[in-house]
Amino acid sequence: MKWIYPLLALSFSSPLWAADTTVAPTSAPEARSEQARDAFVTQLLSKMTLDEKIGQLRLISVGPDNPKQAIREMIRNGQVGAIFNTVTRPDIRAMQDQVMQLSRLKIPLFFAYDVVHGQRTIFPIPLGLAASWDPQAIKTVGRISAYEAADDGLNMTWAPMVDVSHEPRWGRMSEGFGEDTLLTAEMGKAMVESMQGKSPADRYSLMTSVKHFALYGAVEGGQEYNSVDMSPQRMFQEYLPPYKAALDAGSGGVMVALNSVNGVPATADSWLLKDVLRDQWKFKGITISDHGAIKELINHGVASDPRDAVRIAINAGIDMSMSDQYYSQYLPGLVKSGAVSMATIDEATRHVLNVKYDMGLFSNPYSHLGPAQDDPKDTNAESRLHRPQAREVAAETLVLLKNRLGVLPLKKQGTIALIGPLADSKQDIMGSWSAAGVAAQSVTVREGMTQALAGKATLLYAKGSNITDNPLVQKFLNSYGPEVSVDKQSPQQLLDQAVAMARKADVVVAAVGESQGMAHEASSRSDIRIPAAQRRLLTALKATGKPLIIVLMNGRPLDISEQSQQADAILETWFSGTEGGHAIADALFGDTNPSGKLPVSFPRSVGQIPAYYNHLPTGRPYNYLHPDKYTSHYYDAINGPLYPFGYGLSYTTFSVSPVSLSSDQMTQGGHLQASVTVTNTGKRAGATVVQMYLNDPVASLSRPVEELKGFQRISLQPGQSQQVSFKITEDELKFWNPQMKYLAEPGQFNVMIGLDSVRTEKTHFNYQ
Ligand code: NOJ
């Protein structure tokens, strides 16, 4: 052990496994072979009692149910495999000390947390990150989040979430990367690669756990925790590829979804967890149940009692049980009775030990901690934040939805009224799952605009309304702690002040939308409009006749049909994180140029959901140029989304040339290039995202009207042109046919390239 860590060698006796380790002191983690790991783990397993093995399968959350003292006791007794919800080095070290000083085998714990879009520095929510369409930006987020989390002593994150979703009613759309398979897969992959780095064992890397496997984003009606029913074709074509991409990128963990899939809860689904995950995809890491999911098998109606639930979960392939007392209570008896085999326990324990090995914990249980004297004096110190990167990334995530007569960017002059309950909210701008982010450190729109205008113009501010005046919604949102406040002044007083202020200004900027908690776990909505109190405010502001700029904050597509008429400009800012206020001010005043593109379609009303772009054709397609009664549409609404997938304006303009193909024929095993020339036809430098879509118009089953198959973000100076090429191979043409074979069928393929999913240049080629 001497080589492990000088302090450790002095303070702790060698664990039983230490003598067996084959890892050389100087070997880089990546140099350790799987073979060496297997040999090491096999030897360690041979020394473990059944109880110690079961202990490794338990993931304990620190919280009111499990105070630190009780947890330390369990740790000493070898009853805990890993901990989550503890985020400071002293706390983590104290727990690891229990293992290293007092437990029999001294098997290190790993420490996990929901580091979803930042740890101390909070970046935009994942849906916003997806709007950047920039894997490099995601990598910046991943690296910094991993760095800050590892610097806090953490080893694992419950991220990325790659649940494709067509459901804006679902509050967790905020945590994913939108409605598209490819975009989600690319973002998830970038997150895994950047968080894990060369090896999760490295000092500043985190191991990832991809979630929620599988299909959580497809819960029926967008109602949280609901069931999913899906054809295998759609599952493998649209929903499963992002999980696979994140696993192929090396993610060490998988978190299993709370929902059922075709009647079988994912936590009980051996087809999903074994046949697909292990046998087909060759996943070697760890599977973790979601919070309390094992006992929920009883509510799902597939387990008769807790013992039954444990039997089903472990036999289905759940290695680690999150926040669940049942594994320790029932596994010993189940093994004794033969209902769970020792081989099953060994296999699950092996997976846990494998990831601990991969995290480098057997080489150095304190690898992400270091000596106590190096601990930050102040965990929330400013110096620990990465503000410039947060501001830059946030800039790329802002989507300009409307800009009538170029009202934006605003000039830094005159009087500007900033109004709205989200204009000065430090908490909300961070978004949900803001990890260890501190609200006091986030920059609000008010603060960002104040700094930008200092000495140049007057900024007036009024709250204007509560986020919501609905007492039931207020009660719900505040049920687990303060979330939305209710102003002491009456709604009418708030409104009157705001209107008076607007009248004094040259232009009104209204920061409106959802509170942080309205777009979170357990936050499904049946009405996806801006809450009524804020709609009323916007209507009153509009009535002043002043130019109205809406700064939207939200974690899902909202129905903004009414506001899209009212507003002169709309800037979609999602929840933009610690530096959000600066990034928004930069965009409003033209110090940056918005370049984000929607990763999800914005429906015109909740009744239009699902309104995703890559839907299948019908036998009676609706044609808005020649509307006909007996076609597929809603007769009481304009058809098609309000803002389509891939859409976003800029302060400059771009043109896209017709598509040129390197050949109009593609043979089996061959490929071709599809190219366009994009020109910045405006007066400002700007970035945009060139998107390539394919369509297979005649196949053995209906194929989507279009599917994203490639994208590139480019930056152009005024007048500058760039050729953008996409390689098309058979992989882009393949799909799961009626017999569940993955293949490309000969015939014509349409190629569409553009700056969103609707306005595209089209051509076609023949594949044989
Ligand atoms: C439940 C959520 O579904 C999951 O995403 C999260 O990682 C865990 N709780 C832990 O906080």
Residues whose N, C-alpha, C, O or C-beta is under 5 A from the ligand:
A	BS01	NOJ	D114 W158 D290 H291
